[in-house]
């Protein structure tokens, strides 16, 4: 008899009557992030139509484990199950023991098979050997993620060149404010859209940002950089009061680069997070061949770790996400020439599947 049976635990999909117990568990467990919260998964559903299967372990009325798995479906492309899409930090179950985590995954695998999904994918920032014991295949992602601690945050902790750039921005009149309105988000999204187009990189459409305002308003921060009344850049982050995730940034115009607006924005976001009692700041993912970007992120006293993908193949396997960075040159060149309204609409279609 398994430990799950001995403790009379029950693994099942979350019921609405257990939302309060779920929130209590998420608040107490040190490994949870914003991505396990119902609000984040409501945002995904409202933006893309993807349904989240919330697997939980219950002991009576108490929840002792949670495993959100998103059913990503697109016409003609089929169905894939991903834990968790739209982030490359962690999709592992959060549970009070490895045994409970295994049981949660087992139930999710069974549901994926019944749904005729292509595969079930789990992402994590460390190697997880026991997933391979369960039949998962480790896939090279060619992605890395960088995070820096926020305890006792001070300028001397960061690279000297970063400090010099922060001071230069302040001397030249760069002022950072917090954006709190839909119009602030709209202004930021336009800058973000323009920069994404220049990179040949599809980005989420306006409804993704609008849903931030309506669904996860208490959890995000939008910082805007101004010079003489002109907005030159912005940075959008999201958190649950512990780990902060940098989600979107725009500061690559010639004017912003000349004034080191990006460094000023990140320093403001870091200090704001530290003042609120957050413990870690995740700077997002990088392609492992982009050594310059990785070096820049590590200048914030960040540690870089590989992103591991574990795939349970059912009908097929996915390509490595790192391939999107180095390939698709013709598609990227075409994307750079598209009008912004088409970039906005098409970006949502692309990111609905590539997540």
Helices and strands as residue ranges (DSSP letters): H 3-6, E 10-13, G 16-18, H 19-28, G 34-36, H 38-48, E 51-59, E 62-74, E 78-83, E 94-95, H 98-114, E 119-124, H 129-133, E 137-149, G 155-157, H 160-171, E 175-178, H 182-199, H 206-215, G 217-219, E 220-227, E 230-239, E 243-250, H 254-258, H 261-275, E 280-287, H 291-298, E 302-313, H 323-326, H 329-335, H 340-353
